[in-house]
Amino acid sequence: MTSNHKVYWITVIVDRGKGEKAASVFKEYNQELLLNVRGHGTASSAIKDCLGLDEPEKDLVIGVVDQSASQSLISTLHKKLELDNPGYGIVFTISLSGISAAASNLLNSGIAGNENHLSTDYHKEDHPMSDTNAYELIASVINTDLSNPIMESARNAGCKGGTLIKARELGGDSTSKLFGMTVSNEKEILLMLVPKADKQAILKSICETVLKETGERAIAFSLPVNDVAGLSSLIK
């Protein structure tokens, strides 16, 4: 159903183990629609080879927030997760065009319980956030062995990094047989938060790399992002 006020999909990406701290801020602002997803970062192969590092494991805390609470929620996340420090994490929101009645009721109850909190804390701190729609979220569905070449080409096109989420293809001819057993085709979802000006070049690099490596077309799309925190290294 459509909403009478703006509602945002909000995502926090932090190192593994810090997701609970982010979730506690959501609960502090009576935002209870939470999902904690495990992912991992995309540190470059050169850095990993030199330092003996694997991709850092990540927590993605995902929720839905009303416009009236979004700015103060982002500000508090920025402070408590120390997002001024490079590599500590990012927060971003994406506008939603509609939500279910049950989700709307939960949001409305959260707003009612949060009025005093918002009125006293909203303007306490001013943390840097990007201009509206200065960034876009690129999502690509890729085979698990393609993350390194895709990230290498995306970095050459201007991307600073990304986060990988494990996934499994559903429907169609998504399974194969191995010794008489059904094996699902594992996939990864590669998420990259990029400046809007670099979006087209990065999407092109993804499509060209997938075509070169597999002979197939890439599945990739982008979404406009409203607010971003934790990307101070990218803001000029």
Backbone as a ProteinNet text record, in pm:
[ID]
protein_1_A
[PRIMARY]
MTSNHKVYWITVIVDRGKGEKAASVFKEYNQELLLNVRGHGTASSAIKDCLGLDEPEKDLVIGVVDQSASQSLISTLHKKLELDNPGYGIVFTISLSGISAAASNLLNSGIAGNENHLSTDYHKEDHPMSDTNAYELIASVINTDLSNPIMESARNAGCKGGTLIKARELGGDSTSKLFGMTVSNEKEILLMLVPKADKQAILKSICETVLKETGERAIAFSLPVNDVAGLSSLIK
[TERTIARY]
84	0	87.6	37.1	113	104.5	203	209	180.1	120.1	89.4	211.7	319.5	440.9	559	674.1	789.6	842.9	876.3	933.8	1061.3	1164.5	1293.9	1336.5	1400.5	1473.9	1612	1652.9	1781.1	1871.4	1997.1	2093.6	2220	2269	2395.7	2490.2	2609.9	2710.9	2831.2	2859.9	2969.5	3043.8	3158.9	3233.8	3152.4	3175.6	3104.4	3118.4	3006.2	3003.8	2951.4	2955.2	2905.1	2759.6	2701.5	2562.5	2467.7	2499.1	2412.9	2413.1	2528.1	2535.6	2449.2	2452.6	2367.5	2220.5	2187.8	2049.5	1996.8	2084.1	2040.7	1999.9	2062.6	2024.7	1887.5	1860.2	1727.4	1621.8	1648.3	1551.3	1536.3	1645.5	1640	1542	1531.9	1440.7	1310.1	1282.9	1158.6	1138.4	1247.2	1241.3	1270.9	1166.1	1179.5	1189.4	1174	1178	1323.3	1379.7	1522.2	1550.5	1657.5	1708.6	1860.2	1924.8	2070.8	2122.5	2193.9	2243	2394.5	2450.6	2595.9	2651.7	2759.6	2825.6	2974.7	3048.1	3190.7	3234.4	3342.6	3391.7	3469.8	3519.1	3590.2	3727.2	3807.2	3943.8	4018.1	4101.5	4167.9	4262.9	4282.8	4370.5	4512.8	4559.2	4694.9	4714.1	4616.8	4626.1	4624.2	4535.4	4526.3	4654.8	4715.9	4837.8	4952.6	4962.7	5071.2	5055.6	4933.3	4909.2	4858.3	4828	4774.1	4633.3	4556.6	4421.6	4318	4209.1	4092.7	3994.5	3886.6	3785.3	3726.6	3717.7	3660.2	3512.4	3471.1	3329.9	3249	3126.8	3043.2	2907.2	2846	2705.7	2629.5	2517.6	2427.3	2300.4	2273.1	2151.7	2054.2	1939.8	1844.7	1712.8	1654.3	1526.6	1448.2	1332.7	1247.9	1224.2	1242.5	1232.4	1145.5	1066.8	984.8	1072.1	1028.9	1103.7	1127.9	1031.1	1043.2	1157.1	1197.3	1302.8	1433.7	1434.5	1551.2	1675.7	1662.2	1780.2	1844.2	1762.4	1817.6	1872.2	1808.5	1858.2	1994.9	2010.2	2138	2245	2208.9	2303.5	2354.9	2263.8	2303.7	2387.9	2351.2	2432.4	2572.4	2578.6	2706.6	2795.4	2736.6	2813.9	2854.5	2759.3	2787.3	2872.5	2865.8	2947.7	3077.8	3098.7	3221.8	3249.6	3148.3	3160.1	3247.4	3296.3	3393.7	3526.3	3551.2	3675.4	3664.7	3758.6	3754.2	3750.1	3661.1	3652.5	3565.3	3505.9	3424.7	3283.2	3239.6	3106	3037.4	2921.1	2840.9	2693.6	2616.6	2471.1	2411.3	2304.7	2237.4	2088.7	2009.9	1865.7	1821.3	1713.9	1653.4	1503.4	1443.3	1299.8	1219.5	1111.2	1018.4	890.1	830.3	706.7	582.1	597.1	481.5	523.7	442	466.3	333.5	340.1	218.4	150.6	25.5	-49.4	14.7	63.2	125.3	252.6	333.8	456.3	424.1	320.8	279.9	234.5	160.8	114.3	231	332.4	449.5	525.8	538.2	606.5	532.2	399.8	319.3	330.3	334.7	348.7	486.6	587.4	722.1	731.5	665	664.8	599.5	486.3	414.3	499.4	577.7	660.9	792.3	816.5	947.3	944.8	829.3	815.7	905.6	909.7	992.7	1141	1178.6	1318	1363.7	1280.4	1316.3	1324.2	1230.1	1225.6	1345	1402.9	1514.7	1649	1658.3	1788.7	1814.9	1713.5	1726.2	1838.8	1852.7	1949.9	2073	2094.3	2208.5	2340.7	2350.3	2474.5	2447.7	2545.3	2532.2	2646.8	2618.5	2720.6	2707.6	2820.4	2814.8	2743.4	2651.3	2583.4	2585.1	2572.6	2577.4	2451.5	2460.7	2341.3	2246.4	2115.4	2015.9	2047.7	2046.3	2069	2206.8	2306	2443.2	2507.7	2449.9	2501.9	2394.1	2439.7	2349	2402.9	2310.9	2347.1	2338.6	2450.4	2454	2449.9	2358.4	2346.5	2367.1	2454	2481.9	2467.1	2401.3	2389.3	2494.4	2592	2707.1	2737.6	2811.8	2863.3	2972.6	2990.7	3080.6	3226.5	3263.8	3403.8	3432.8	3334.5	3351.3	3374.8	3369.7	3377.1	3509.3	3620.8	3750.3	3765.5	3741.6	3755.5	3654.5	3533.6	3433.7	3474.4	3522	3563	3685.9	3775.9	3894.2	3854.1	3760.9	3716.4	3633.4	3552.7	3472.2	3561.3	3669.1	3762.5	3828.6	3862.8	3922.2	3824.7	3694.6	3591.9	3552.2	3611.5	3585.1	3524.7	3491.5	3433	3539.8	3506.3	3601.7	3596.5	3487.2	3475	3331.8	3309.3	3175.1	3156.5	3035.5	3000.7	2930.6	2970.5	2914	2820	2705.2	2608.2	2587	2594.9	2571.3	2424.1	2398.4	2260.7	2250.7	2128.1	2104.3	1996.1	2019.6	1924.5	1801	1683.9	1557.8	1481.8	1407.4	1323.9	1405.4	1337.9	1404.1	1501.5	1601	1699.7	1815.3	1789.2	1887.7	1964.5	1942.2	2010.3	2075.7	2174.8	2241	2257.6	2297.6	2314.7	2462.5	2499.6	2635.3	2628	2672.5	2662.2	2519.7	2423.2	2283.1	2220.6	2297.5	2245.2	2219	2113.7	2080.1	2167.9	2235	2323	2270.9	2246.8	2197.6	2311.8	2280.5	2378.6	2393.1	2508.7	2533.9	2563.9	2512.8	2534.5	2582.5	2627.3	2658.6	2591.1	2546.6	2494.9	2602.2	2651.8	2755.8	2691.8	2706.6	2650.6	2762.6	2745.1	2844.2	2774	2817	2762.9	2857.4	2809.7	2899.6	2844.6	2932.2	2884.2	2800.3	2694.5	2603.3	2675.9	2775.4	2847.8	2926	2961.3	3040	2953.3	2824.7	2736.3	2743.6	2727.4	2718.6	2847.5	2962.5	3090.8	3110.4	3065.9	3082.2	2988.4	2863.5	2770.9	2826.2	2880.2	2937.5	3052.9	3137.3	3251.1	3206.1	3098.9	3044.4	2994.1	2916	2858.1	2965.9	3066.7	3174.3	3255.4	3278.7	3356.9	3281.6	3152.5	3072.3	3067	3048.9	3044.5	3178	3287	3419.6	3446.9	3407.2	3439.1	3346.4	3220.8	3121.5	3055	3063.3	2991.8	2844.2	2803	2662.9	2645.2	2519.2	2487.4	2479.3	2516.9	2515	2376.7	2345.4	2224.5	2269	2242.1	2283.7	2183.9	2166	2075.2	2121	2069.5	2107	1982.3	1997.1	1888.1	1936.8	1854.8	1895.3	1894.3	1999	2014.5	1983.3	1910	1872.3	1983.3	2012.7	2113.7	2223.8	2345.7	2461.4	2545.4	2593	2688.4	2799.4	2922	3034.7	3118	3092.4	3168.7	3249.9	3304.4	3376.4	3496	3553.9	3669.2	3632.6	3501.4	3458.4	3402.3	3368.2	3307.2	3416.7	3416.4	3522.5	3479.8
-119	0	124.1	233.9	358.2	422.9	507.4	572.7	720.9	780.1	922.4	1008.1	947.9	1021.1	939.7	1002.6	934.3	828.5	715	604.8	561.8	533.1	498	357	290.8	166.8	210.4	172	215	94.4	107.9	-0.5	50	-27.7	-0.2	-115.1	-83.8	-186.1	-159.4	-254.3	-240.4	-373.2	-371.7	-494.9	-593	-723.1	-826.7	-808	-817.6	-800.2	-663.9	-565.9	-432.4	-413.7	-517.3	-508.7	-491.9	-557.8	-546.2	-403.8	-337.1	-198.6	-108.9	-134.1	-57.5	-86.6	-214.6	-252.8	-186.8	-168	-104.6	40.7	107.5	245.1	245.8	149.6	137.2	124.7	38.9	15.7	139.7	213.8	337.9	436.7	432.9	522.1	451.8	339.4	265.3	222.4	192.1	138.9	-10.7	-92.4	-233.8	-324.8	-269.4	-354.2	-379.7	-487.6	-512.4	-645.9	-647.8	-770.6	-760.8	-861.3	-863	-965.6	-918.8	-1004.3	-1009.3	-1128	-1140.7	-1125.9	-1050.4	-1031.8	-1022.5	-991.2	-966.2	-860.7	-790.1	-680.3	-727.7	-631.4	-664.3	-598.9	-629.8	-577.9	-626.5	-538.3	-573.8	-691.3	-769.9	-886.5	-847.4	-732.3	-688.4	-665.9	-601.5	-575.8	-707.1	-799.8	-928	-1007.9	-1005.6	-1080.7	-1027.2	-895	-834.2	-853.1	-843.9	-845.9	-978.8	-1071.7	-1200.5	-1189.9	-1093.5	-1070.1	-1135.3	-1179.3	-1223.2	-1108.1	-1119.6	-1015	-1000.3	-877.2	-859	-894.8	-969.4	-1005	-882.9	-875.5	-759.3	-798.5	-705.2	-712.8	-605.7	-645.2	-549.3	-545.1	-433.6	-415.4	-334.1	-392.6	-334.1	-308.7	-192.7	-159.8	-63.1	-24	74	186.3	311.3	424	532.7	597	709	832.9	919.6	1041.9	1125.3	1128.6	1211	1165.5	1038.2	985.8	962	969.8	925.4	1009.5	1141.8	1225.8	1207.2	1204.9	1187.6	1047	947.3	809.7	799.4	857.3	854	927.3	1041.5	1119.6	1040.4	970.3	890.4	770.6	704.7	594.6	644.4	761.1	820.6	840.5	890.3	917.2	789.1	700.1	581.3	477.7	475.5	381.8	446.5	573.8	647.4	645.7	681	671.3	779.8	874.8	971.1	902.8	788.1	715.4	630.2	643.8	564.8	415.3	345.6	201	152.1	243.2	201.5	161.5	202.1	162.5	272.3	239.9	336.3	316.8	421.5	419.2	487.4	431.6	500.4	467.4	555.9	535.5	543.1	469.1	468	487	576.8	602.7	481.7	453.4	347	409	345.6	397.7	340.3	234.9	176.7	71.9	51.1	-52	-116.4	-232.4	-303.3	-234.6	-268.4	-210.3	-245.2	-370	-412.4	-332.5	-311.6	-233.9	-88.8	-34.9	102.9	119.5	22.7	29	26.6	-57.3	-63.1	68.5	127.9	256.6	364.8	367.3	468.2	455.5	332.1	312.1	355.9	335.1	380	530.6	598.6	744.7	799.7	738.8	785	770.7	664.3	642.3	716.5	786.9	847.2	999.2	1060.1	1204.5	1284	1249.1	1323.9	1308.6	1186	1157.7	1243.7	1250.7	1327.3	1475.8	1526.9	1670.6	1718.2	1632.9	1675.7	1647.7	1545.9	1504.5	1542.6	1583.2	1597.8	1693	1807.5	1906.9	1912	1810.9	1813.9	1810.7	1728.2	1712.9	1724.3	1772.6	1786.2	1711.1	1591.6	1511	1524	1517.7	1537.1	1423.7	1458.3	1362.1	1415.6	1326	1368.4	1444.1	1520.2	1581.8	1475	1505.6	1410.4	1365	1234.6	1171.4	1199.9	1228.5	1243.2	1106.6	1003	867	771.9	658.9	553.2	419.1	326.6	192	101.6	41.2	-54.9	-195.3	-276.4	-416	-506	-604.3	-699.4	-840.7	-926.5	-1068.1	-1142.1	-1201.7	-1258.4	-1399.1	-1473.3	-1603.1	-1580.7	-1676.1	-1657.8	-1639.7	-1682.8	-1671.8	-1543.4	-1454	-1332.6	-1206.6	-1216.7	-1095.3	-1020.9	-1092.8	-1025	-951.6	-1016.5	-940.4	-827.1	-845.7	-738.7	-620.8	-646.6	-536.8	-464.9	-539	-476.2	-379	-422	-333.9	-217.2	-243.4	-137	-32.1	-75.7	20.1	106.3	45.2	122.4	226.6	201.5	294.9	397	386.8	486.3	434.6	305.9	250.2	232	262.6	252.2	117.9	43.5	-84.6	-132.8	-250.5	-306.7	-409.6	-461	-563.9	-678.6	-800.1	-919.8	-990.1	-1034	-1111.5	-1244.9	-1353.6	-1485.2	-1500.2	-1565.8	-1585.3	-1719.1	-1758.1	-1882.1	-1856.9	-1900	-1880	-1966.8	-1910	-1981.9	-1981	-2089.5	-2095.8	-2127.8	-2171.8	-2202	-2318.2	-2320.2	-2427.3	-2387.2	-2379.9	-2325.4	-2433.4	-2558.4	-2665.4	-2760	-2832.5	-2932.9	-3059.1	-3168.5	-3296.7	-3329.4	-3372.2	-3416.4	-3547.7	-3656.6	-3789.4	-3821.3	-3776.7	-3805	-3714.7	-3617.4	-3524.4	-3388.9	-3320.9	-3188.7	-3082.9	-3002.2	-2896.8	-2762.5	-2668.8	-2536.5	-2450	-2364	-2268.9	-2153.9	-2143.6	-2035.8	-1906.9	-1796.4	-1665.1	-1569.6	-1454.2	-1346	-1218.9	-1137.4	-1005.1	-905	-832.7	-733.5	-595.5	-531.4	-397.8	-295.2	-188.9	-82.3	52.8	133.4	268.5	363.5	429.3	505.1	645.8	742.3	875	863.8	942.2	935	959.2	1047.4	1080.1	960.9	864.1	747.6	625.9	637	519.8	452.3	529.1	470.6	398.4	459.3	397.3	266.8	263.6	142.9	32.7	67.9	-30.7	-89	-4.5	-51	-147.3	-114.7	-201.7	-338.6	-341	-468.6	-553.2	-491	-564.5	-617	-535.8	-578.7	-692.4	-687.1	-792.5	-924.4	-920.3	-1042.4	-1103.8	-1020.7	-1070	-1132.9	-1070.4	-1121.8	-1254.2	-1264.3	-1382.6	-1501.1	-1471.8	-1579.9	-1589	-1484.2	-1482.4	-1452.1	-1416.1	-1387.1	-1241.2	-1196.4	-1060	-1050.8	-936.1	-917	-878.1	-917.7	-871.6	-766.7	-641	-531.6	-417.5	-346	-230.6	-131.4	-9.2	93.4	157.2	207.5	272.3	406.6	511.7	640.7	637.4	693	694.4	834.3	840.9	971.3	1030.6	968.3	1019	914.9	963.7	876.9	931.8	844.6	882.3	777.6	821.7	728.7	724.9	814.8	818	947.1	995.1	1122.2	1119.3	1000.6	990.5	1011.3	998.5	1015	1153.2	1226.8	1359.3	1462.7	1529	1623.5	1763.8
0	0	0	-52.1	-50.9	86.2	116.3	247.5	232	336.7	334.4	366.4	412.6	441.6	389.2	378	321.5	417.3	358.6	434.4	363.4	441.2	383.4	423.6	331.2	357.8	403.9	524.5	579.3	600.7	560.8	572.3	640.5	737.3	803.9	771.7	723.6	695.1	784.6	874	970.4	980.8	1048.9	1070.2	1153.6	1129.5	1201.9	1352.3	1421.4	1565.7	1608.6	1515.9	1548.2	1508.1	1446.2	1405	1522.2	1633.8	1751.7	1806.8	1798.5	1845.1	1757.4	1626	1534.9	1562.5	1586.4	1613	1739.7	1838.6	1963.9	1940.4	1842	1809.6	1744.1	1655.6	1596	1705.3	1802.9	1909.9	1998.2	2015.8	2093.9	2030.7	1899.1	1827.3	1789.7	1857	1836.4	1691.4	1623.6	1487.7	1496.4	1494.5	1526.2	1403.9	1284.5	1164.8	1127.1	1180	1164.8	1098.5	1019.6	960.9	964.9	1021.8	1029.8	930.1	827.1	720	726.8	705.1	706	565.4	554.9	427.6	449	342.2	357.3	258.4	296.3	215.7	95	17.5	-105.4	-105.4	-2.2	1.3	-122.1	-179.7	-304.8	-284.9	-391	-384.6	-347.9	-397	-368.1	-219	-155.2	-11.5	65.4	25.1	95.4	80.2	-39.9	-62.4	22.6	34.6	110	260.3	308.4	452.4	504.1	413.5	456	508.7	459.3	508.8	419.2	477.1	401.6	397.1	317.9	317.9	457.7	508.3	642.1	642.2	741.8	752.8	795.4	744.6	767.1	823.8	896.2	936.4	859.3	800.2	736.6	820	883.3	961.9	876.6	847.8	753.6	824.1	799.6	861.1	775.1	824	759.2	858.8	814.4	905.9	844.1	927.7	883.4	865.3	774.6	746.9	871.8	963.3	1083.9	1174.2	1162.8	1250	1176.9	1044.6	968.5	996.6	999.4	1016.5	1153.7	1258.3	1392.7	1412.5	1350.1	1359.1	1292.6	1173.8	1103.7	1184.1	1241.8	1321.2	1441.2	1508.9	1626	1584	1473.7	1421.4	1386.5	1325.9	1287.4	1409.7	1517.8	1639.1	1710.5	1734.6	1816.2	1743.4	1611.4	1534.1	1486.1	1523.8	1490.8	1340	1262.1	1117.6	1056.2	1137.5	1086.6	1056	1119.7	1097.8	971.4	878.2	754.6	782.5	713	726.3	839.7	918.6	1032.5	991.3	873.3	828.5	751.3	696.9	623.9	658.5	638.2	654.8	533.3	477.6	368	369	308.4	299.5	154	122.8	-10.1	7.7	-70.1	-60.1	-105.1	-32.8	-69.7	-123.9	-224.4	-283.6	-217.9	-137.1	-69.3	32	134.8	235.8	271	335.5	373.1	491	515.3	626.3	759.8	772.9	899	925.5	821	837.5	871.5	808.7	836.6	980.9	1032.2	1171	1268.7	1240.1	1326.8	1324.3	1207	1196.6	1273.3	1260.4	1328.9	1480.3	1529.8	1674.4	1721.2	1635.8	1669.5	1675.5	1581.9	1580.2	1706.4	1745.2	1864.6	1989.8	1998	2116.3	2112	2004.1	1982.8	1980.6	2000	1981.2	2074	2200.7	2294.6	2263.4	2225.4	2194.1	2076.6	1973.7	1854.1	1882.8	1962.2	1986.4	2067.6	2151.8	2234.8	2170.2	2084.1	2032.5	1888	1816.4	1671.1	1630.4	1700.1	1658.1	1749.2	1830.8	1921	1845.6	1742.3	1669.8	1521.7	1448.7	1304.4	1240.2	1185.2	1121.1	970.4	897.1	752	681.9	593.3	507.9	367	271.2	132.3	95.1	-15.3	-69.9	-120.5	-121.4	-168.1	-308.9	-329.9	-459.6	-518.1	-434.2	-482.5	-503.1	-441.1	-451.9	-502.4	-557.2	-599.3	-550.5	-526	-485.6	-608	-644.5	-754.7	-696.2	-744.5	-702.2	-823.1	-808.8	-916.6	-863.3	-940.4	-906.7	-988.8	-920.5	-990.7	-942.6	-1023.2	-980.1	-876.1	-787.5	-673.8	-714.8	-834.5	-876.5	-953.3	-962.1	-1042.1	-959.9	-827.8	-745.7	-764.4	-771.5	-785.9	-918.5	-1034.8	-1160.4	-1173.9	-1121.3	-1129.9	-1043.3	-921.3	-834.3	-890.3	-953	-1012.3	-1122.9	-1208.4	-1317.2	-1262.5	-1157.8	-1097.9	-1031.7	-966.9	-906.5	-1013.7	-1124.8	-1234.5	-1288.4	-1269.3	-1316.2	-1209.8	-1088.9	-985.7	-857.2	-848.7	-726.2	-619.6	-493.4	-383.3	-311.4	-325.7	-256.6	-260.3	-206.1	-207.5	-97.9	-88.9	9	-62.3	-29.5	-91.7	3.7	-47.9	28.7	-43.2	29.9	-27.9	-64.4	-176.4	-222	-295.4	-326.8	-400.5	-503	-625.8	-733.4	-712.1	-733.4	-717.7	-848.8	-874.6	-994.2	-1117.3	-1220.6	-1346.3	-1331.3	-1418.3	-1416.7	-1327.3	-1196.7	-1103.2	-1029	-1059.3	-988.7	-1088.2	-1042.1	-1123.9	-1041.9	-1107.5	-1039.7	-1025.1	-906.4	-880.1	-804.1	-868.7	-809.7	-765.9	-849.5	-821.1	-718.1	-665.2	-565	-630.3	-583.5	-635.9	-569.7	-650.8	-600.9	-650.3	-558.6	-596.7	-648.6	-743.9	-795	-696.8	-634.5	-540.3	-615.4	-563.5	-621.8	-512.7	-556	-463.6	-514.2	-418.7	-452.7	-412.8	-510.1	-486.5	-477.6	-361.4	-337.8	-338.3	-416	-423.6	-412.5	-317	-300.4	-372.2	-477.5	-564.8	-589.2	-615.7	-656.3	-783.5	-789.1	-903.3	-1035.2	-1033.3	-1155.3	-1210.6	-1122.3	-1165.2	-1196.7	-1172.8	-1183.8	-1319.9	-1427	-1559.8	-1597.7	-1566.1	-1599.1	-1522.3	-1396	-1314.4	-1362.5	-1392.5	-1448.4	-1578.2	-1663.3	-1789.7	-1764.6	-1666.2	-1636	-1586.4	-1506.9	-1457.5	-1573.9	-1661.1	-1774.3	-1867.8	-1894.4	-1984.1	-1923.9	-1792	-1726.1	-1724.9	-1692.2	-1691.3	-1831.4	-1933.2	-2070.9	-2110.4	-2070.9	-2103.1	-2032.4	-1906.4	-1825.7	-1852.8	-1886.9	-1898.1	-2034.7	-2114.6	-2241.1	-2224.8	-2102.9	-2073.9	-2034	-2035.4	-1994.5	-1842.7	-1789.5	-1644.3	-1595.7	-1471.7	-1403.7	-1301.8	-1332.5	-1245.2	-1256.5	-1145.3	-1146.6	-1040.9	-1050.3	-953.3	-893.9	-770.4	-698.9	-644.8	-655.4	-599.7	-447.1	-387	-241.6	-189.8	-78.1	-22	64	177.2	269.7	287.2	305.3	324.9	439	525.8	629	633.4	661.6	668.1	542.5	448.1	324.4	313.2	423.9	422.7	328.9	309.2	220.7	75.1	42.9	-95.6	-122.5	-15.2	-31.9	-48.6	-161.9	-192.1	-151.3
[MASK]
++++++++++++++++++++++++++++++++++++++++++++++++++++++++++++++++++++++++++++++++++++++++++++++++++++++++++++++++++++++++++++++++++++++++++++++++++++++++++++++++++++++++++++++++++++++++++++++++++++++++++++++++++++++++++++++++++++++++++++

